[in-house]
Amino acid sequence: MSEKTIPDHAVWPGTVHNGILSVPSGSHPAPQRGFDVAEFANRLARAQQLMAESGMDAMLITTEAEFRYFTGFLTQFWQSPTRPWFLLVPASGQPTAVIPGIGYPPLAQTWIEDIRTWTSPQPQDEGVSLLAETMHEILGDRARVGVPMGPETTLRMPLADYDRLRAMVPGFSFHDATEVVKTLRMVKSEAEIEKIAHICRIASDVYDLVPSIATPGQPLVETFRAVKIELLKHGADDVSYLVGASAPGGYDNVISPPGNRPLTEGDVLMIDTGTVYDGYFCDFDRNWAIGKADPAAKHGYATLFEATNAALEIARPGATAGDLFRAMQKVIVDNGYACGNVGRLGHGLGMQLTEWPSHTNADETILVPGMVLTLEPSLDMKPGQGMVHEENFVLRNNGPQLLSRRAPEQLPEVH
């Protein structure tokens, strides 16, 4: 792997709008793929410090994002649920991978040295015995093992196998490691931020093309297909998430696949994409009026733009996710609307489309520099008619730096 030094702070040229630095348009060199070994060594050191503070002897990792976070192993093979993958991260020393044999060649190209395999599929013992033996060898007969158990985490192994594992290591106790994983992943390194900024630039450039792609009478599914093609042509690795809607004056369903209904004069078209570069997501949407914009739609759009500005103005280290929610909610309510039905007004962003924290009234996660966040205010104009707007930014010491190129201040029209 490359030993290139990663700078402590990377700065991208851009423009300033209302005091917020935004990414530029046009071509920009793609970031280095993968990470230097120093990146993973730093992640491990931070994890081990947090484990020591929590009294954990190790963490057992079973999910793709956490496995990749510690190893750099990027593959779409996780889409197959047949085989589990395990990583044991001890409180001291190097991680040990216990994986299906098919994964050895690519994982051996990462910085991980201790890789143990079994022949899989083997439903009668899908790596459980090998994992138990490894845990005893590395940790002894008694240990406190952390496993992410809280909100926005999963256990990626059969529950019956998890019960078998615990029975095979009777001196071990298992504890919730959610806070350790959450604390690690919420704050991004500059190398991570650079990848997110790059995919945000790509999506911003493609959104600028939508008025030349979308035409009245075009089936919505064809619009989406054309946008996906442009994203890939512009350098995206994958378009894992592409949703939206087109409906008269507004919309209320923002998660279903596009249908064959044609774009119609008076519609508001929304496209929201989670596009990927080197395993990192962007996640933001854009809105357009098909034909002349309806006054009600224009007012709803202006309200969301104002709500986003309100959150950007207070996005500073020491503020909370709840503060961002309340700033956006106040603008929406003061303009005579109810907040939309999505349950939150933004979230964290990175290796997954949505990460911690959630911008809700109850989430008092303190914002710190290096967090990459979305702002996603939504509102209901009337039953069956609403609107949502989203931007991506990284929090710096002196405030937010937009990664998505700021949307137009007024609802753009497509003719």
N, C-alpha and C positions, 0 to 999 in steps of 0.2 A: 504493500500500500504506500501511497505517497506520504512523504514526511514534510510536506509544505506547511509552513507556519500559518495558522489562522489568526488574523488580526483581532485585537480585543474589541474593536469597534469599526464596523464597515459602514460607509456612507454612500448612498446612491444619489446621483444627480437627479434633480427634479424641479418642480415648481412649487411655489408657496401660495396657498389659497386660504384666506382667513387665518393666517399664521400657522397653517399646518403644512408640513412638507409632504409632497405627494410624488409618486413614482412617475418617470417620464414616459412618453410614447416613443415608438420607434424601436429599432433593433438594440439589443444589449447582449453582451456575451453571456452564455449559459454558465452557471456556476459549476465548479468541480463536482463530479459525481462522487458519492460516498463521502467518507470522512477520514481524517488522519487518525492514527492510533491514539494520539494525544486526546482527541475528543472522547473516545471511549474510556480511556484511563481516567479522565476527569469525571465522567458520568459515574463510573464505578466508585471513585473516591467519595463523591457526594453521597451516593447511595449507602456506602458503608458507614459514613458518618451519621446519617439519619437512622440507619439500623442500630448502630451503637446507642444512640440517644433513646431509641424505642425498646432497647433490650432484646433485639432479635439476633439470632446466630446466623440466620440465612433467610433469603427470600426464594420461594419457588414460583417461577414464572411460567405461565402456560399460554399466554395470548400473544398474537402477532405483533402488536405495537410494542409491548414491553420487551419481547424477545428481540425485535429489531433494534430497539433503543440501546440495548446492552451489547449486541453483537454486530450490527450493521448488515444482518442477513435479510436481503430484500428479495422476495419471491411471491408470485401469485399462487403458489402451490397451497397456501393456507386456505384457498377457496374450497379445497377438498376437505370434508370433515372426517375422512377415514382415519387419518393418523394424528395422534397427539404429538406435541413437541414440548420438551421441558428444558428449562434453564435453571440451574441452582446457583444463586448469587450469594456467596458466603460473606460474613461480616469482616473477614480478612482473607486475602488470597484472591486468586483468579476465578472467574465463573467456569462452571462445567456444564456442557450441553449433553443432554440425553435425548437422542433423536432417532427417527427412522433411518435406516441405512441409505435410503434414496437421497437424503439430505447431506450426507457426508461430503461429497466433492465440493459443492458450493460453500458450505459452511467452513470447510478447511481453508478457503481463500480469505476468510476474515481474520481478525486478530485472535479469535478463540483457539486455544491450543488443546484443551482437554475436551475431546469429543467422543462420546460413547454411543454406540448404536445397537439396535436390534433389527432383525428382519421383520418387516411389516408390509401388509396387514397380518396381525396375529391376535385376533380378538380374545383368545383365551388368556393372553398375557401381553397386552399392548404397551410394553415398556415399563410396567409397574414394578416388576421384580428388579429390573436393572436400576430403576430410579431409587428404589429402597436400598439396594446394595450401595449405590453411590452416596446416598445420604448418610448411611452408617459409616462408610469409609472416610468421608470428609468431615462429618460433624460428630462422630462418636455415637454413644448410645442414648444420649439425652440432648435435646436442643429445642429452642424456640424458633419456629419457622413461620415467616410471614407469607401470607397469600392474599392478594387483593380480593376483598370481599364486599366492598361498599358500592355506592352508586356509581354508575358508568364503568363498572368492571364486570368481568365474567370469568368463569372457570372453564377452560377449554379442554376438558377431558370428561369421560363419562362419570357420572356421580358414583356409580358402582365401583369404578376403578379408584376414585378418590377415597371411598370407604376402605377399599382393600389396601391402599397405600398406608392409610393411617393405622390399620391393623398390623401392618408389617413393620412399623416403626413405633412400637408402643411407648417408648420413652420420649417421644417427640410431642410437643404441643403446637397447635396451629393457631395463628393470630392474624388479625386484619392488618394488612400492609397498605391499605388504600392511601393513607396520608403520605406514606413514603413515596409511592409511585406518583401521586398527584403533585407533591412538592417538587419532585425532580422534573417532571415533564411540563409543568406549567411555564417554567422559565426556559426560554430557548437560548442556545448559543448563537453567535453571529453567523456561523456556518449554516445553522438551521434557518435562521431568519433570511439569509440570502436566497435559499431555495424557495421559501414561501414568497419572497418579493418577486422572484423570477416568474413563478407561475401566475402571480397576480398581474404582472405586466402582460403576460401572454393573454390572459382572459380579458384584461382591459382593452388590449388592441383588437381582439375579436369582437367584443361588445361594440366597439366603434364601427364595425362593419355591418352590424345588424340592419340599419336602415337600407343598405344596399342588398341585403339577403332577404329580408321579410317584405312581402308585397301583399296588399289586399287580395283576398281570394285564395291565397296559398294555404293548404292544409297545415295545421300547427305541427304535425309530426314531421313534415318536410322542412319547416323552419328549423326545428330542433336538430334534424339530421344534418342540415347544412352548417349549423353552428358547431356541432361536434366535429365535423370534418375540418372546419377552419381551425379549431383548437388544436387538433392533431397536426395539421399542416404548419401551424405557427410554432410547434415545438413541444406541445404537451406529450407526456408519456401515456396518459390514459385520461379518459373523461368518465370517472367512476360515478359521478352524480350530475345529472342534468334534468332539472324539473322546471315547472312553471305553468302558466295558464294564459288563456286569452278569452276574455269575457266582456260583455258590454259594461262599460263604466268602471269595472273593477272585477275582483275575483275572490273566491273564498276557499278554493282548493289549490294548494300550492305544492302538493307532494305526489300527485298521480302522474303516470306517464302521459305524454301528449297524445291527443286523439286526432281524428281526421277532420274535425270541424275547421272550416276555412277562417282565416283572419278576416274580420268584418269591420267595416267603418263603424267607429264608436267604441271598439274594443280597447281595453288596456292589455297589452302584451307584457308578461313578465317572464324572464328567463333567469334561472338561478343555477350556478354551476359550482361543483366541487371538482376541480380539475387538478391533475397530479403531475408534479415533476420530481423525479428521484425520491418518491415515497412521501412527498409533502404536498398538502392541499392548499388551494385557495378556496374561499367560500363566500361569494357575494353575488347579488342579483342586479338586474337593471330592468326598468320599465319604459315602455313606449306607448303612445297613443296611436292607434291605427286610424289615419285620417285626422280630422280636426279634433283636438282634445276637448273633452267635455269639461265644463267649469267645475263640476263636483270632483272629477278625477284630478284636475289641476290643483284644486285646493287640498285634496288628500295627499297628493304627491308633495306639495309645498310644506305641508305639516310634517311629513316624514323627514324631509330634508332639514327642516328646522330642529326636529327632535334629535337627529344625528349630530347636528352642530352643537346642541346643548350638551350631549354626552362627550363630544370631543373637547369642549371647553373645560370640563372638569376632570378629564382623564389624566390624572397625575399620580405619581407614586404616593401611596398612602390613602388614596380614595379606595372605595370598595366596588365590587360588582353590583351590589345593591344600589350604590350611589348612581351608577350609570343607568340602571333601570329606572330609578325614581326621576332622574333628569329627563329621560325620554318620555316616561309616562306623563309627567306634568305638562309637557308641551302638547301631547296628544289629547289629554283631557281638557286642557285650557282651550283647545281649538274645537271642542264640542264632540269629540269622538270617544269611543271605548277602545281600549287596547285590543289587538287581535287575539285570536284563540290559540296562538302557538305556545303560550305558557311562559315564555321568556323573551327578552329583547336582545339576544346576542349570547355569545359563548366563546370559549377558547378555541384555538385552531392550531393545527400542526400536522403530526403524523396521521391523525384521524380527522375526519370532516368536522366533527364536534368533539371538543375536549373540555376539561374544567377551565374556568368556572362557568356557571350559568348566570346571566344577568337577570336575576329575579329579585323581588323585594326581600326575600329571606336569605340570599347569598351574600354574606359579608366578607368574602374572600378579599384580602387586602391586595391591591394592585402593586406590582413591583416592576422595575425596568426589566425588559426582556420578555415580558408576556406578549404573545400575539393573540389578539382578540378580534371578534366581530362585533359590530353594532347592527342590530336587526330590528328596528322598530316596526310595528305593524299596527293597523287600525281597521276598525269596522265602520264603513260608511252607512250601510243599512243591511238588513238580512240578505245574505248571499252575495254581498258586494264589499270588498275590502282591498287593501293594498299593503305591501311590505317592501321595505328598502333595506339594503345591507352594504356595509363597507368593512374592510379589513385594515387593521393597523397594528403596529408594534409600539409598546410603551417605552419611551426613553426617559432619561433622568429629568429632562425639561418638558416632557409631555408626549403626545402621540405623534407618530410618523405614519402617515397613510401608506399602505402597501397597494391597495386597489386605487386606481385613478378615480378621483372624485366624480360622482355622477353629475350630470347637468343640473343646474339649480331649478330649472323649469322642466316640466314633463315634455320630452322630445316627441315629435310627431313623425310618423312613417306614412308617406303618400305613394 
